[in-house]
Amino acid sequence: MSSWDEIETLARDRTMGAAATAERAARVLSSVPTEDLVDAVEELLTGHPAMGPMWRLANAMLTSRDPAEAAERFRGELAGDHTAAFALSPALPGRILTISSSATVVEALTIRKPRTVVCMESRPGGEGLSMAGMVSAYSDVEVIDDEVAIAEVPAEAVLIGADAITPTSVINKVKSLELVRAAEQANIPRYVVAGSVKLVPTELPVPELFQTVPLELFTGIALPAGLLKPPEVAQRAAAVPMHRALLALAERLEP
């Protein structure tokens, strides 16, 4: 399979999360000739416009004299992002409700080992079942209907991952907004855990199965830098550098 075939396949993939997709993209883009890099990046971002790490990888490669070296550095940064889970785990209570399937959420739960993890079915897609399987070795697990979860919020805290974090919002699986709002109304803590490469300085296109959740709805957002309040996370996201061509592409991809 040629590099371009791999890029087209990756752009169509809907099975991997944001971090895994970006890690694979870094490997594939490293072998793309410099003259084809812009087209390859655009193909991938068009396929995954809501994934913050993809935009960060693109910026790293497009602003470097050695794109392959930049991709390797990015992979190292991506690997170090697991420390966000350590920042969050001490704050988590014994019964946690989550949505969809996130590798960083799994890591935080694995460290904390809460008494019970309640997984929303997370339809469409049904990722809650796979999420339940990943944490069942450490906690009692319940898989619950999405509408019941939103109506009752049967937990002591809500924890979600993120495909991207912008200066105003978290992008995650559809129904995340309803879940977080319901938890806020019930005075239940709401947390996000994500790597630093999820931070982007601009609003991103939001495809059909994703939605934005305002930063101010969260109790805390765990990054490798620590468990932070929404205003500080907004500042950190806004300070991330981004190539002007990528900013223009983000605007162009808006539905």
N, C-alpha and C positions, 0 to 999 in steps of 0.2 A: 504494500500500500504506500502510495506517495505521500509526501508531507501535506499536499493540498487535499488529498482524499481524507487524511486524518483530520484535517481542520474542518472539512465539511461534515464529517461524521460527528466530531465533537460539538460543532455548532448545533446539530440536531438532537444531541443527547438530552434526555429529560430524566435520567436516573440518578445522576450525581449531584451533590450539593455544591455550593459556591466554591468552597476551599478546594475540594477534590477536582472540580472542573478547572480551576485556575492552575493547580499543580500540573495537571495533564497538559494544559495549554502551554505552560512554560516549557515543558519538555518538547512539545511539537514545534513551537515557534522558534526554538533555538536552532533548528535545522532549516528554517525558511531563509532563502536568499534575501539580502537587504532590500533589493529592489521590489520584492514581493511582500515585504513585511506590512506595509500600510493596508494593502488589500486583505491580507490574512487576518490582521487585527480587526478590521471592520466586519469581516465575515463572522468572527467569533462574538464580537460585541452585539451584532445584530441578532445572533442566536440567543445570547444571554444578557440582555440589556440591564437586568435588575441585579446582577451579581457584582458587588463592589470589588472583589479581588480581581476580576477580569479587567476592570478599568485601571486598577492600580498596576497590574502587570503590563498593560498596554502603555501606560505612561512611563514606567521604568524602562521599557525597551525602546520606545520612540524618542526618549530624551538622552539616550546613551550612545557613545561612540562605538561601543561594543555590545550590541543587543543580546548576544548569547550570554555574555558575562552578567549582564543585568538580569536576565531571566534566572540565572543560577543564584544570584543574590536574593532575588525575590523568593525563590523556593526556600532559601534559608530563613527569611523573615516569616514566611508562611508556617514553616515547621516550628518556629518559636512562639507562635500565637497560642499554643495550647496552655500557656501560663495564665490566660484569662480565667480558666476554670478554677485555678487555685485561689484567685482573687475573690471569687464568688462563694465557693463552697462553705466557708464558715458562717455566712449569712443565711444559708438555706435552712428552713425548718424540717420537720419530719414527714410532712405530707405535701407533695408538690404536683401541680398540674401543668402539663406541657402540651404543645401542639406540633404536629409534623415530626420530622426526624432531623436532628442536628448533631453532627459529630462533637461539637463543642459542648452542647447540652449534655450529651452522653458522658463526656469526660467529667463535667462538673458533678453529675449525679454519681458517677463511679467513685469520685473522691469523697463526696459527702455521705454516700450510702444511706439515703433517707429511708425511713420506715416504709413509706408507700409512695409510688410514683403513679399518678393517674394520667393516662395517655389518651388524648382525644383521637377518635378514629382518623380525623384529618382528611375528610372527603372533599373534593375528589382526589383520588390517589391512594388513600388509605394507609399513609405512612406510619400512622400510629401503631399498627401491628408490628412493623419492623422495629420501631422505637421500643416497644414493650419487650421484644425479644432481646434487645441489646442491654437493657438494664435489669432484666429479671434475675440475673445471677447475684445481684447485690441488694435488691429491694422487692417487696411485694408489689405486684403490678396489677392495675386495673385498666382496661380499655373501655372507653365510655363514648356514647353517642355525642356528636358535636353539639347538637342543640341542647342536650341535657347539661353538658359541661358549661355552656355559656349561660344557661338559665340558673344553674345552681352553684357554679364555681366551687366544687367540693374539695377544697384544699386549703392549706395554710399559706401558700404562695404560688404564684404563676411564674413559670420560667420559659422563655422562648429564645430561639437563636435568631440569626439575622443573615439575610443575603447581602444587605448593604445597610450602612448607617450614614445618612446625609446630615447636613446642619439642622434639619427640621424633623427628621423622622427615621424610623426603622422600617426597612422593607422585609417582609416575611410572607409566609404562606397565607392565602386567603382565610378569613375568619380570625386571624390574629387580632385585628382591631376590635371585633366584637368581644373577644375573650378578655382583652386587656381592659376595655371599658367596663365590662361587667365586674371584673375584679376590683377596679377602682371604686365603683359604686358600693361594693361590699366591704370596702376598706381592707382588702387583701393585698399584700405586697406584690409588686410586679417587677420582674427582673429580666434583663437581656444579658446574654453572655456571647461575646464575639471577639475575633482576632482584630488586631489593629489594621490589617489590610482590608477590612470591611468598611473603613472610613473613606468617604469620598466627599469632595467639596461642593458638589452640585446635585441638584435633583436628577434622578434617573427615570427613564421610562419604566412603567410598571405594567408588565404583561397581565394577561387575564387571570391567572391563578395566583397572583400575588397582590398585596395591598400595603399601603403605608400606615404606620402607627405613629402618631405624634410623640416626639421624645418626652414631652412634659407629662405624659401619662405613666411614665415608669418611675418606680421607687429608686432604682439604681441600674446602672449599666456597667457590666464587668468587662474590662479590657485588660490586656497584659499590664497596663500601668496601674491597675487597681480597680476597686469598685467605686465608680464615679457617679456624680449627679448629672442630670440631663444638660444643664447649662455648660458644664465643662466639656462634655462630650460634643456638644454643638460647636464649641470653639475649636476643639481638636479636629473635627471633620472639616470645618471651614478653612483651616490652615493647611490642609493637605494640598500639595502642588498638583496641577493637572495641565497637560499640554492643551493649548487653545484649540487644536484640531479635534481633540477628544471632547472638549466642552461643546464645540459646534456639532459634533456627531450626536452627543446626548440630546441636544435640542432637536436635531433632525429626526431622531428615532422616536420622539414623543408621539404617541398615537393621536 
